[in-house]
């Protein structure tokens, strides 16, 4: 019994010892793009993961002004402790706000793609990493997917990314939460797909389909994740969680069907902000909980994929 206990202590110590300390520094890519570079303190070359945040005003840590969950911050920290360098950056929205120059009606999905390419090329040119992986979360999955086609990166990871075009994702979310608004939403989306700006009369839909956001949505609708993922000639990891309220597992399955050779991992009880969830109340609360750690299986799967 004592021997078994001693072995358990030694094994636990070895696991703890594997965690590596790291340093974090702010890196400015250009006047609009700033991010945190997490570098493990080890005397050897590391792999690099570039994290791309999801939709809306989401910063390098995975937070929005009224919702702080630290999802990307915790992911970056965990990967750095596993001897992987990570760069996570604020979306251009924050740079524009600092310059007092944010005009929502001028935002384009293509701008975010170009930003991701610029970030990737910034690190590719340094030629200091064993490999470079782009990992996109939610909307960032499609952005990263397209950027990975154009930047000379080694791998791509989709985390809670959609397999359908954004109109189908919006329809799913509206049908699930406010089904009586579905028909009207479909009519609006049909016009947006044609490139037309729509006058939205229903106040319940003006938040999602406000006129200032429609140009961005029109530019987003031009891209189909099923098509874009097929263009990638590099190793791919597709992952999602069973507790995701925004992007169901079926979306990941669509991506897998389009890319049969991709590694595929569905994580039990992980939600959209990458936390381990046991019930619906906790799921909703987790979006504003900055202390809840991220799912350990996600860290393990990404670490294994990046290093292999």
C-alpha positions in Angstrom: 0.0 0.0 0.0 2.8 2.4 0.9 4.6 1.5 -2.3 1.5 2.2 -4.3 1.0 5.5 -2.5 4.6 6.5 -3.2 4.2 5.7 -6.9 1.1 7.8 -7.0 3.0 10.7 -5.4 5.9 10.3 -7.9 3.5 10.1 -10.9 1.7 13.2 -9.7 5.0 15.1 -9.3 6.1 14.1 -12.8 2.8 15.5 -14.2 3.2 18.7 -12.3 6.8 19.0 -13.4 5.8 18.8 -17.0 4.1 22.2 -16.8 6.5 24.9 -18.1 6.7 28.5 -17.0 6.2 31.1 -19.7 6.5 34.8 -20.4 3.9 37.0 -22.0 4.7 40.1 -24.1 2.6 42.5 -26.1 3.3 42.3 -29.9 2.1 45.1 -32.3 1.6 43.7 -35.8 0.4 47.1 -37.1 -1.6 50.1 -35.8 -4.8 48.0 -35.7 -3.6 44.7 -34.5 -2.0 44.0 -31.1 -1.8 40.7 -29.2 -0.2 38.7 -26.5 2.7 36.3 -27.3 3.0 33.5 -24.8 6.5 32.0 -24.9 7.5 28.9 -22.9 10.8 29.4 -21.0 12.6 26.4 -22.5 16.0 26.3 -24.3 14.6 24.9 -27.5 12.5 25.8 -30.6 8.8 25.6 -30.0 5.6 25.2 -32.1 3.4 28.3 -32.4 -0.4 28.4 -32.3 -2.1 31.6 -33.6 -5.6 32.0 -32.0 -8.3 33.8 -33.9 -11.3 34.9 -31.8 -15.0 34.5 -32.6 -17.6 37.0 -33.7 -18.4 40.4 -32.3 -16.0 42.7 -30.3 -13.9 39.8 -28.9 -10.4 40.5 -27.6 -7.3 38.4 -27.4 -8.5 36.8 -24.2 -11.8 35.7 -25.6 -13.7 38.4 -23.8 -16.3 41.0 -24.9 -17.1 44.3 -23.1 -19.9 42.8 -21.1 -19.0 39.1 -21.1 -15.6 38.1 -19.6 -14.8 34.4 -19.6 -11.1 34.3 -20.4 -11.5 31.3 -22.7 -8.7 32.2 -25.1 -6.5 33.5 -22.3 -6.8 30.2 -20.4 -6.2 28.2 -23.6 -3.1 30.2 -24.4 -1.8 29.7 -20.8 -2.4 26.0 -20.8 -0.7 25.5 -24.2 2.3 27.6 -23.1 2.5 25.4 -20.0 2.7 22.4 -22.4 5.7 24.0 -24.2 3.7 25.5 -27.1 4.1 29.2 -28.0 0.8 31.1 -28.6 -0.2 34.4 -30.1 -3.7 35.7 -29.5 -4.7 39.1 -30.8 -7.4 41.7 -30.4 -9.6 42.0 -33.4 -9.3 45.1 -35.5 -12.4 46.5 -33.9 -10.4 47.4 -30.8 -7.7 49.1 -32.8 -10.4 51.2 -34.6 -12.1 52.0 -31.3 -8.8 53.3 -29.9 -8.4 55.5 -32.9 -12.0 56.6 -32.5 -12.6 55.4 -36.1 -14.9 52.5 -35.7 -17.7 52.5 -38.3 -19.6 49.3 -38.2 -21.1 49.8 -41.6 -17.6 49.8 -43.1 -16.5 46.5 -41.5 -16.0 43.6 -43.9 -15.4 39.9 -43.3 -12.5 40.1 -45.8 -10.7 42.6 -43.5 -10.6 40.0 -40.8 -9.2 37.4 -43.2 -6.5 39.8 -44.3 -5.7 40.5 -40.7 -5.2 36.8 -40.0 -3.0 36.4 -43.0 -0.9 39.4 -41.9 -0.5 37.9 -38.4 0.5 34.5 -39.8 3.0 36.0 -42.2 4.5 38.1 -39.4 5.5 35.0 -37.6 6.3 32.8 -40.7 8.9 35.4 -41.8 10.7 35.0 -38.4 11.5 31.4 -39.2 12.0 30.6 -35.5 9.2 28.1 -34.9 9.1 24.4 -35.5 5.6 24.7 -36.9 2.8 27.3 -37.1 -0.8 26.4 -36.6 -3.8 28.6 -37.0 -6.6 27.8 -34.6 -9.9 29.6 -35.1 -12.7 29.7 -32.6 -16.3 30.0 -33.8 -16.4 32.7 -36.6 -12.6 32.6 -36.3 -12.7 29.1 -37.7 -13.8 30.2 -41.1 -11.5 33.2 -41.0 -8.6 30.9 -40.1 -9.6 28.4 -42.7 -9.3 30.9 -45.5 -6.2 32.5 -44.1 -4.5 29.1 -43.9 -5.0 28.7 -47.6 -2.9 31.9 -48.3 -0.4 32.0 -45.5 2.4 29.4 -45.4 1.3 27.7 -42.1 1.6 24.0 -41.2 -1.7 23.1 -39.6 -5.2 24.3 -39.0 -7.6 23.8 -36.1 -11.4 24.5 -36.1 -12.7 25.0 -32.6 -16.5 25.2 -32.4 -16.6 26.4 -36.0 -19.6 26.2 -38.3 -19.9 23.8 -41.3 -22.8 25.7 -42.8 -22.9 29.2 -44.1 -23.7 31.8 -41.5 -27.3 32.2 -42.7 -28.0 28.6 -41.8 -26.3 29.0 -38.4 -28.4 32.1 -37.6 -31.6 30.3 -38.7 -30.7 27.4 -36.3 -30.2 29.8 -33.4 -33.4 31.7 -34.1 -35.5 28.6 -34.5 -34.1 27.2 -31.3 -34.7 30.3 -29.2 -37.5 32.3 -31.0 -39.1 30.0 -33.6 -41.9 32.6 -34.3 -39.2 34.8 -35.8 -37.8 32.2 -38.2 -39.8 33.0 -41.3 -39.1 36.7 -41.2 -35.4 36.0 -40.5 -35.2 33.7 -43.5 -36.7 36.4 -45.7 -34.1 39.0 -44.5 -31.3 36.5 -45.0 -32.5 35.7 -48.5 -32.1 39.4 -49.4 -28.7 39.7 -47.7 -27.5 36.7 -49.7 -28.4 38.7 -52.9 -26.3 41.6 -51.6 -29.3 43.8 -50.7 -29.6 46.0 -47.6 -32.9 45.4 -45.8 -35.2 47.7 -43.8 -36.0 45.6 -40.7 -39.2 46.7 -39.1 -39.5 44.1 -36.3 -37.7 45.5 -33.2 -37.0 42.0 -32.1 -34.8 41.4 -35.1 -33.1 44.8 -35.3 -30.3 43.7 -33.0 -29.2 40.8 -35.2 -30.0 42.5 -38.5 -29.3 46.2 -37.7 -28.6 48.1 -40.9 -25.0 49.0 -39.9 -24.1 45.3 -39.5 -25.7 44.1 -42.7 -22.7 45.0 -45.0 -20.5 42.8 -42.8 -23.0 39.9 -42.9 -23.3 40.2 -46.7 -19.5 39.8 -47.0 -19.6 36.9 -44.6 -22.3 35.1 -46.5 -20.1 34.8 -49.5 -18.0 32.1 -47.8 -19.1 28.5 -47.3 -17.0 26.6 -44.7 -17.7 23.2 -46.5 -16.0 24.6 -49.6 -13.2 26.4 -47.9 -12.0 23.5 -45.8 -11.7 21.3 -48.9 -9.0 23.8 -50.2 -6.7 23.1 -47.3 -3.7 20.7 -48.0 -2.4 20.7 -44.5 -3.3 18.6 -41.4 -6.6 19.6 -39.8 -8.2 19.2 -36.4 -11.9 19.7 -36.1 -13.3 19.9 -32.5 -16.5 20.9 -30.8 -18.3 20.3 -27.5 -21.6 18.5 -26.8 -22.8 21.4 -24.6 -22.3 24.1 -27.2 -25.6 26.1 -27.4 -24.5 28.2 -30.4 -22.7 25.7 -32.8 -24.0 22.2 -32.4 -21.9 19.1 -33.0 -23.7 18.6 -36.3 -21.8 21.6 -37.7 -18.4 19.9 -36.9 -19.7 16.7 -38.5 -20.4 18.7 -41.7 -16.8 20.0 -41.7 -15.6 16.4 -41.2 -17.7 15.1 -44.1 -16.2 17.8 -46.3 -12.6 17.0 -45.1 -12.6 13.2 -44.4 -8.9 13.1 -43.6 -9.2 15.7 -40.8 -8.7 14.6 -37.2 -12.1 14.8 -35.5 -12.8 15.2 -31.8 -16.1 15.8 -30.1 -15.6 16.7 -26.4 -18.2 15.7 -23.8 -19.7 18.6 -21.8 -17.6 21.3 -23.4 -19.6 24.4 -24.3 -19.0 27.3 -26.8 -16.6 29.2 -24.5 -14.6 26.0 -24.0 -15.7 25.3 -20.4 -16.8 22.0 -18.9 -20.6 22.3 -18.3 -23.0 20.1 -16.4 -26.3 21.9 -16.8 -28.0 24.7 -18.8 -27.8 27.3 -16.0 -24.1 26.8 -15.6 -23.8 27.0 -19.4 -25.3 30.4 -19.5 -23.4 31.7 -16.4 -20.1 30.5 -17.9 -20.1 33.2 -20.5 -19.5 35.8 -17.8 -17.4 33.7 -15.5 -13.7 34.7 -15.8 -12.5 32.1 -13.3 -13.9 28.9 -14.6 -11.0 26.9 -16.2 -11.3 25.6 -19.8 -11.9 22.0 -20.7 -8.8 19.8 -20.1 -9.5 17.5 -23.0 -9.4 20.4 -25.4 -5.9 21.3 -24.2 -4.8 17.7 -24.5 -6.2 17.3 -28.0 -4.7 20.5 -29.3 -1.3 19.8 -27.7 -1.1 16.4 -29.2 -2.2 17.6 -32.7 0.3 20.5 -32.7 3.3 18.4 -31.6 2.7 15.3 -33.7 
